[in-house]
Amino acid sequence: MSSELDTVFAALADPTRRSILTMLLEDDMAVTDVAEPFEMSLAAISKHLTILSRAGLIAQEKRGRVKWCKLQPDAMRAASVWMQGFGQFEPVHLDAFERFLESELDANPATPDISEI
């Protein structure tokens, strides 16, 4: 359990990956569409997607010649339950978490640095 939480929190620590998760809240996206708003190579985006996949936060599947990404929100459940274990904090709700991520992304536009990947 601890290893899984470490993987999820490590994946969420990067602003580019949080931005990708926010984008996938809307709908499934092709990898090329995920990469479009970022000023980095497709290979760099693929590395971010691999980290999100390993954490179980997204699933990737090939449809024809196109690789698609889909959000797996249940992967955050264990992290949410873990955070709720700290009784002095309010329960973490995924809707509230989504709003938090959106406000953070709006306040701090992602300026991805390939050296962080």
KACORJO-V175574 format. One record per residue. N is the residue number from 1. RES is the residue in one letter. SS is DSSP state (2 for helix, 1 for strand, 0 for the rest). PHI is phi as a letter, one per 40 degrees, with the letter a starting at -180 (none if undefined). NEAR is the number of other ideal C-beta (glycine too) atoms within 10 Angstrom. Layout:
((N,RES,SS,PHI,NEAR) (N,RES,SS,PHI,NEAR))
This chain:
((1,M,0,none,8) (2,S,2,c,7) (3,S,2,c,7) (4,E,2,c,14) (5,L,2,c,15) (6,D,2,d,11) (7,T,2,c,17) (8,V,2,c,22) (9,F,2,c,13) (10,A,2,c,13) (11,A,2,c,23) (12,L,2,c,18) (13,A,0,c,11) (14,D,0,c,18) (15,P,2,c,18) (16,T,2,c,22) (17,R,2,c,23) (18,R,2,c,21) (19,S,2,c,22) (20,I,2,c,26) (21,L,2,c,23) (22,T,2,c,16) (23,M,2,c,17) (24,L,2,c,19) (25,L,2,c,12) (26,E,2,c,8) (27,D,0,a,9) (28,D,0,c,15) (29,M,1,b,18) (30,A,1,c,13) (31,V,2,d,17) (32,T,2,c,11) (33,D,2,c,14) (34,V,2,c,23) (35,A,2,c,20) (36,E,2,d,12) (37,P,0,c,11) (38,F,0,b,17) (39,E,0,c,10) (40,M,0,a,16) (41,S,0,c,12) (42,L,2,c,12) (43,A,2,c,10) (44,A,2,c,18) (45,I,2,c,21) (46,S,2,d,16) (47,K,2,c,15) (48,H,2,c,23) (49,L,2,c,20) (50,T,2,c,13) (51,I,2,c,20) (52,L,2,c,28) (53,S,2,c,15) (54,R,2,c,13) (55,A,0,c,22) (56,G,0,g,16) (57,L,0,c,26) (58,I,1,b,27) (59,A,1,b,14) (60,Q,1,b,15) (61,E,1,a,10) (62,K,1,c,9) (63,R,1,b,9) (64,G,0,g,6) (65,R,0,c,5) (66,V,1,b,11) (67,K,1,c,15) (68,W,1,b,17) (69,C,1,b,24) (70,K,1,b,12) (71,L,1,c,21) (72,Q,0,b,16) (73,P,2,c,15) (74,D,2,c,11) (75,A,2,c,18) (76,M,2,c,20) (77,R,2,d,11) (78,A,2,c,14) (79,A,2,c,20) (80,S,2,c,16) (81,V,2,c,13) (82,W,2,c,16) (83,M,2,c,16) (84,Q,2,c,13) (85,G,0,c,7) (86,F,0,c,9) (87,G,0,d,7) (88,Q,0,c,4) (89,F,0,b,9) (90,E,0,c,10) (91,P,0,d,10) (92,V,0,c,16) (93,H,0,b,11) (94,L,2,c,13) (95,D,2,c,7) (96,A,2,c,11) (97,F,2,c,17) (98,E,2,c,14) (99,R,2,c,11) (100,F,2,c,12) (101,L,2,d,17) (102,E,2,c,14) (103,S,2,c,10) (104,E,2,c,13) (105,L,2,c,16) (106,D,2,c,9) (107,A,2,c,7) (108,N,0,b,11) (109,P,0,d,9) (110,A,0,c,17) (111,T,0,b,9) (112,P,0,d,18) (113,D,0,b,12) (114,I,2,d,12) (115,S,2,c,5) (116,E,2,c,11) (117,I,0,c,18))
